[in-house]
Amino acid sequence: MRVLLAGATGRVGRALVPRLRARGHHVTALVRDPSRAAGLDLDGVVVADALDGAAVRAAVPPARPDVVVHQLTALRAGTPDDLAHTARLRTEGTAHLIAAARAAGAARIVAQSIAFATAPHGGRVLTEDAALYLDAPDPGWARTVDAVADLERQVLGAPDLPGTVLRYGTLYGPGTLYDRAGRLGGAVARGRLPLPETAAGVTSFLHVEDAARAAVAAVEAAADGVFNVTDDDPAEAAVWLPEYARLLGAPAPRTLPAELAERLLGWFTAYQLTALRGAANDRARQALDWKPAVPSWRAALAGG
């Protein structure tokens, strides 16, 4: 198939390009800066800023894609500016890609979402049917979840353009925040990420290579809907954070009084460690014929 990949130069995109090419797909990357695509084994490159609707609608049709794959984020450092830019890519960027996909006569769109945007209600591990955390008390996270919901509505709401949404778990691997050199990995390695007394938040991890494998499966399976893409080992913070520190050869996390967690760690980190829910991957296994090659974070979380 002919695949137009937006986000080819990101962490998942760079893992995805060779996997698509190995499966015989013709891959064209949509990039804002052509120099960042240097070294990628691509069949073609088209240039446009995803937030410029006219530029995207002009750039995509010449690639004649059968499938448009949306892997756009701007989360390299995880700053508030990154989150705001990513929210725009999930709302405005998605709308531009859908319009361009229609103009190009594409048959499907596959888009990246996140599995940890669900509200912290119910069991420790939730399915795709769980409600999103649209009323989160933190304005930044509420804005992020609202953008996720908007992306999913757009991708799934067009009967003339079938859509697949891949809700990735917490990504780790080379170049991510959990890399030894990443912001979070570095904090753990230096003993600077304490563990709240109530550390019952559940994280479902996902290696970037497994995220790429799921995107290939979605391109080929033509299954509509929302799919959690996570490993098989959802873990409470009281389990994964001390083990991550051990694997890094770092000091064990010090204990932080629960009432100080949000003030010292920031809202989202405190939420992840204390209240987040994990995500079940059964639906992706069944409909996409996908399963994680790295079934547990314990095997590779500290391995880059």
GIUR-V618884 format. One record per residue. N is the residue number from 0. SS is DSSP state (H for helix, E for strand, C for the rest). OMEGA is omega in whole degrees, 0 to 359 (NA if undefined). Layout:
<<N SS OMEGA> <N SS OMEGA>>
//
This chain:
<<0 C 174> <1 E 186> <2 E 172> <3 E 185> <4 E 173> <5 E 185> <6 C 183> <7 C 183> <8 C 177> <9 C 184> <10 H 179> <11 H 181> <12 H 181> <13 H 174> <14 H 184> <15 H 184> <16 H 182> <17 H 179> <18 H 176> <19 H 181> <20 H 180> <21 H 178> <22 C 176> <23 C 180> <24 C 175> <25 E 190> <26 E 172> <27 E 180> <28 E 169> <29 E 184> <30 E 174> <31 C 182> <32 C 184> <33 H 182> <34 H 181> <35 H 178> <36 H 179> <37 C 180> <38 C 176> <39 C 181> <40 C 185> <41 C 173> <42 C 180> <43 E 177> <44 E 171> <45 E 191> <46 E 174> <47 C 170> <48 C 183> <49 C 180> <50 C 176> <51 C 186> <52 H 181> <53 H 180> <54 H 179> <55 H 180> <56 H 177> <57 H 187> <58 H 190> <59 H 185> <60 H 179> <61 H 178> <62 H 179> <63 C 184> <64 C 167> <65 C 182> <66 E 172> <67 E 181> <68 E 186> <69 E 178> <70 C 186> <71 C 167> <72 C 176> <73 C 191> <74 C 186> <75 C 182> <76 C 180> <77 C 180> <78 C 175> <79 H 177> <80 H 177> <81 H 181> <82 H 180> <83 H 178> <84 H 179> <85 H 177> <86 H 178> <87 H 178> <88 H 181> <89 H 180> <90 H 181> <91 H 181> <92 H 178> <93 H 179> <94 H 181> <95 H 180> <96 H 179> <97 H 178> <98 H 180> <99 H 178> <100 H 177> <101 H 181> <102 H 181> <103 H 182> <104 C 179> <105 C 182> <106 C 186> <107 E 170> <108 E 177> <109 E 186> <110 E 177> <111 E 172> <112 E 181> <113 E 183> <114 C 186> <115 C 177> <116 C 181> <117 E 178> <118 C 184> <119 C 180> <120 C 177> <121 C 185> <122 C 182> <123 C 180> <124 E 187> <125 E 176> <126 C 179> <127 C 181> <128 C 180> <129 C 180> <130 C 175> <131 E 186> <132 C 184> <133 C 180> <134 C 178> <135 C 183> <136 C 178> <137 C 184> <138 H 180> <139 H 180> <140 H 176> <141 H 178> <142 H 178> <143 H 182> <144 H 177> <145 H 178> <146 H 176> <147 H 180> <148 H 179> <149 H 177> <150 H 183> <151 H 177> <152 H 181> <153 H 184> <154 H 184> <155 H 189> <156 C 184> <157 C 182> <158 C 180> <159 C 180> <160 C 181> <161 E 185> <162 E 175> <163 E 177> <164 E 178> <165 E 178> <166 E 181> <167 E 170> <168 C 180> <169 E 188> <170 E 171> <171 E 184> <172 C 184> <173 C 176> <174 C 180> <175 C 178> <176 C 182> <177 C 170> <178 C 177> <179 C 180> <180 C 181> <181 C 184> <182 H 182> <183 H 178> <184 H 179> <185 H 179> <186 H 179> <187 H 181> <188 H 180> <189 C 180> <190 C 185> <191 C 174> <192 C 181> <193 C 182> <194 E 178> <195 E 180> <196 C 177> <197 C 187> <198 C 185> <199 C 178> <200 C 184> <201 E 176> <202 E 171> <203 C 184> <204 E 177> <205 E 176> <206 E 183> <207 H 180> <208 H 176> <209 H 173> <210 H 178> <211 H 179> <212 H 178> <213 H 178> <214 H 175> <215 H 179> <216 H 180> <217 H 177> <218 H 187> <219 H 185> <220 H 182> <221 C 178> <222 C 180> <223 C 172> <224 E 182> <225 E 184> <226 E 171> <227 E 180> <228 E 186> <229 C 174> <230 C 185> <231 C 190> <232 C 176> <233 C 188> <234 E 173> <235 E 178> <236 H 179> <237 H 179> <238 H 190> <239 H 184> <240 H 176> <241 H 179> <242 H 177> <243 H 178> <244 H 179> <245 H 181> <246 H 178> <247 H 185> <248 C 184> <249 C 175> <250 C 175> <251 C 180> <252 C 175> <253 C 181> <254 E 183> <255 E 175> <256 C 186> <257 H 184> <258 H 179> <259 H 189> <260 H 184> <261 H 183> <262 H 185> <263 H 185> <264 H 189> <265 C 188> <266 H 188> <267 H 181> <268 H 177> <269 H 179> <270 H 179> <271 H 185> <272 H 187> <273 H 190> <274 C 183> <275 C 174> <276 C 175> <277 E 184> <278 E 179> <279 C 183> <280 C 185> <281 H 184> <282 H 178> <283 H 178> <284 H 186> <285 H 188> <286 H 182> <287 C 184> <288 C 181> <289 C 168> <290 C 184> <291 C 173> <292 C 174> <293 C 189> <294 C 180> <295 C 175> <296 H 183> <297 H 183> <298 H 191> <299 C 184> <300 C 181> <301 C 186> <302 C 180> <303 C NA>>
//
